[in-house]
């Protein structure tokens, strides 16, 4: 069974969304593993390990909080790209133009 161009385009959307989420979880998991146990206990539950708010942030977690913030921006940028791609794909399918 051969994939249609529309199915491949939708699969690319899913790949971007799931791939970026998995990339972020992996980066955060590695960063948490490198933290001391005392600092790990201050983080939120798995899989996101959310750091405390800025006012309650100890000095040892500042680099981790910055990484957490940066990876969130990267993931959101990739999601925006994925949703733009999904919109383009839906537009192409509804318009009836071949891809």
N, C-alpha and C positions, 0 to 999 in steps of 0.2 A: 504494500500500500504506500503510495507516494503522498507526501505532505503537500497540501495546497499552499500557495504563497501566504494566504491569510492565516492559516494555522501556524506557519513558521513565524509570521510577524507577532502573533499572540504569544507564541512560545518565547520569542526574544524578550517581550515585555516581562513575562514571568521570570525569565533568567536574570534580568536586571534587578528586579525587586528582591527575589530570593537571594541572589548572589551578594547584593549589597548588605542585606541583613546578616547573612552568614559571615561576611567579611568583618562587619562591625563587631559581632559577637566574639569572633576569634581574637580580634585586637584587644577588646576589653578583657576577655578571659585571660590572655597572656599578661596583660598589665596587672590584673588582680593577683595573679599567681606570684608576681614579683614583689607585691606589697607585704610588709610584715603582718602577722596575724592580728595584731591590735588594730591596725588600720583597716584590714579586711572586714572586721566586725562592725565598722562604722558605715559600711556601704549597704545599699538596698539589696533586695533579693535577686537571685539569679534569674534570668540570664542577662539583665541589663546592668546590675550592680551600680545603681544610681548613687552618685556621691551626695553628701549632705549639702545644704544650701550654703551660699557664699559666706554668710555670717558665722556659721558653725564649722567651717572648713578648717581642719588643722593643717599645719605647715606641711606635714608629710603627704597630704593628699592633693596638694595644689597641682602637681604635674599630672596626676591621674585625672583630676577634674578637667584640666585643659585638654587632655587626650579624649576624654569622654565627650566634651563639647565639640572638638574638631571632627571626631568620627560621626557625630550626629549631623553636622553640616554636610559632610561628604555623602552620607547616606541619603539625606534629603535632596541633595543635588542630583544624585543618580535616580532617585524616585521621580523627581520632576522631569528628568529626561525620559524616563520610562513612560510616564503618563502622557507626555507630548507624543511619544512614539505610538502609544495606544490610541490617542486621539487621531493621529494621522492615519493609522491603520483602519480605524472605524470609519473615518471619512472616506477613505478609498473603497472600503467594502460597500458602504451605503451609496456612494456615487456610482459604483459599478465599474470603475476603471481597473484594469488588470495591473498587478504589481510586477 
